[in-house]
Amino acid sequence: MSFYIFSHPELPWDYCRLSGNPIITMEDVLDHPEIKWDISMLSENPNITWDIIQDNPEFDWDYDAFNYNPNISWEIIRDNRIIPRNYRILSENPGITLDDIVKTPDIEWYTSRLSNNPNLTWQFVCENFSDDWNFYELSKHSCVTWDIISSNPYIKWYYPCISLNPNITWDIVKENQDKPWDYTNLSSNPNITWDIVKENRNKPWDYTNLSSNPNITWDIVNENVMNIFDNFSQNPNVTWNIIEKYPGYNWDYTSLSSNPCVSYWELYTLK
């Protein structure tokens, strides 16, 4: 570890982003008080539970930020008045379920934000249909399929967001060329592979977004012109071995600091 410390003291790690990175645990925080952890980001970190917050009162926890934490639940909110109730944020928190929404009709949940809640179902949208739904968010929601989109032409769908929808495949795009697909966002779609890109070079692919697509590996970047793949620092396939072996690539250490695929000790030994 000391080799990395003395060899790379210049690397500009972003400890704010690192504090929110899910690779960081409370044990890491307690073991390394010399690091200036960002308490607001820690309060949002998915490894920080309500029990951890209660067991560590010496930290000046950001209870507002805890509204973003996916470990939150309606029971925690209900039973702990110290946590501010930001229903705008809570409405899209995955810790809030549809049952929670249904069982609390007195709460002013934000339908526009609920549109981004991963627990949402299309059935729930239909049963509670109103103009308050955010179809910008719903257009990319995993509960919305191409059949739903094509069967509801009266809805104002947003094709830049549909292009991001994980239910949209290349076959769907090919079969519906009359639709205004957004290739910048489509480049980030997890169903787009390098083979698809190579076979369709005439399309306006966005290589910055392709760089972070999980289907793009370092071998693909290395076998092509590296400069066109300028955002691999956000790619889930990045490892420290790759970073160390290819120092000439324009690594973005702010992005690397929030990339959960770079292990904690790799980061720590480079601080």
N, C-alpha and C positions, 0 to 999 in steps of 0.2 A: 504493500500500500504506500509506503513512504516514497517508493520510486515515482509513483504517479504524483504525489504531493509536490516533490521537489522538481519533477520534470514539467509539470503543467500548472504552475501557480498563476499563470496569466489568463486562464480560461474564465470567461465572464458568466459564470452560472447565475441564473436568476432565482434567488432564494424565495422570492414571493411566489413564483409559479411552482417551485419545488415544494413549498409548504402545502400546496393543494394537490400535489401529485399523489395518486393512490398507491405508489410504491412506498410512501412514507407512513410509518406507524408511530404510535405514541411512544413506543419503546425507543425508537430512533430519536425522537425529540428529547426524551428524558436523558438518554445516553450522551447527547451532544448539545449541552447548553451553550457552548461557544458559538453556535450558529444562531444568527438573528432570524428566527422563524417568524413568519407573518401569521399572527394570531387569527386574523380574519379568514385567510385562506385555509389555515388549519381547521377552523371551525366548520368549513365547508367540506373538508377532506372526507371521503367515504370510509376511511379507516377510523375516523373519530366518531365514537358512539356517544349516546347520552350518558351511559354509565361511566365512560372515560372522562367526560366533562365533569360529572359529579365527583369522581374520585380524584380529580386534580384541580381543586378550587384555587390553588395558588396562581393559575393562569388566568389572565384577564380575557376570558372567552368572549367572542363576539356573538351574542345571542341573536342579533339580527341576521348575521351571516349563516347561523345554524338553520335558518329557514330554507337554505339551499341544500343542506346536507341530506343525502338520500336515505340516511338512517332514521330520519325523523318519522314520527307516526302521529296519527290523530290523538292517540292515547297520551303520548308525551306532551303534545301541545295542550291538550285538555287539562292535564294534571300538573302542569308547571307554568304558572303565571309569569315566571321570570322571563320566559321566551316571548318576545313580541310576536303578535299574530299578524304576519304579513300575508294576507290571503291571496294577493296577486302572485307572490312567489310560491306559496304553498300549493296553489292550484295546479302548477306544473311539476311539482315535486313527485318523483316516483314512489315516495313513501306514503303518499295520499292515494287511497284506492277509490274506485267508483262506489264501493259500499260506504266509505266514509262520506262521500258527497251526498249519497241518497239518504243516509241516516242523519244528516245535519241540514235540513231544509232552511233552518233559521240563519245559516251562515251565508254570507254574500260571496260565494265562490266566483272566480272570474272565468267565465266561459271562454273568453279569448285566450287565456293562459292555459286553461284545461285542454285546449286544442293541442297542446304540446306535451301533455302528460302521457308517458308510455303505457299507462294502464288503460287508456281510452280504447273503446271499441266503436266500430261503426254503428252497431245496434244502439249504443247509448246516444250517439249523435242523432240518429234518426228519431229515437224516442223523446229527445229533448231538443228538437230542431228549432233554431231561431237564427236571426241575423247576427247574433253575438258571436257565433263560432268564427274562428279565425281560419279561413280557408287557405290562407297563405301557409300556415303551419300544417293544416290538415292535408294539404296537397303532398307533403313529404312524409306524412305519418305512416308508420308500418301497418296501421289498421285499415288503410285505404289501398285497395288493389286497383289494377287497371279495369277490371270488370265494373267496379263501383264507379270509377271515373267516367267510363264510356256509357254507363247506364244512367248517369245523372248529368246530362248535358246542360241542364238549366242552372247548375251551380257554377259559380265563377272560379274555376280551377286556375292555378298558377303554374304554368309549364316550367318556369325556372326551378320551382320546388318539386314538381312532379319528376323532373329529371334527376333529382336527388333521391327519390323514393326507392327504398330497397326492394320493392316489388316490381320495379321496372327493369325488364331485361332487354338485351340488345334485339332479340326477336320482336319484342313489342315495338321498339323504335323503328326497326326496319319495315314492319307491317303498317306503320302509321306515319309515313314520311310527310304527310300533309299537316302534321301537328308542329307547333313551333318549339321544337326541342331546344334546350339550352345546353350546348356542348361544353360550356365552361363548367356547369354543375354536373353534367353527365360524366365528365372526366373524373369526378369524385365518387361516382356511383360504384358500390362494391360489386356490381355485376359486370363491370367493364374490365376486360382483361387486356393484356398487352397484345395478344393475338388478334383481338377485335380491332385494336388501334392500328396494328400493322396492316390488316386487311382493308382498312378504311382510312388511308392516309389523306384522302381528299376532304375529310371532315375537319372542322375547326376545333380540334382537341386543344385543351388547355394543359400544357405540360407542367405548370406549377401545381395544379390540382391533381394531375396524374401522379406527380411525385409522391404525394401522400396517400395515394390509393393503396389499400392493403394488397392488391394483386400485383403491385410493382415491387420487385425485389431488388437488392443491390446488384445481383448479377445482370439484371436488365439494364440498370443504370450504367454499370461498368462496361457493358458491351455496346453501349450507344454513346452519343455525345453527352457527357456528364452535365454540361452547362444547361441543357434544355430541361433537365430534371433538377430544378433549383430549390425544391422544398422537401427533400428526402429527410430532413431533420425531424419532420412531423410524421414520418412513415412508421407504422407499427412494427416494421421488420428491421428497424435500425438496432444495432448492438454496439457496445463499446469496441469490440474487436474490429468492426468495420470502420468506426471513427478513427481508431488508432492506426489502422493499416492504410487509410486514405486521407492523410492530413491535408492534401491539396484540394479536397472538395470544400465548398463554401459552407461549412457547418454553422448552423444558427443555434447558439447555446441557450438562447431564450426559449426556443422551441424544444430543444433537447431537455431543458429543465422540467418541462411539463409532459414529456413523453414517458408514459408508464412502462415502456418496453426497455428503457435503460435502467439497469438495476441500481438500487440505492447505493451499494458500496462502490460501484463504478463512479457514481456522482460524488459521493462523499470524499473519496480519496483524491478527487481532482479539485477540491474547493480551494 
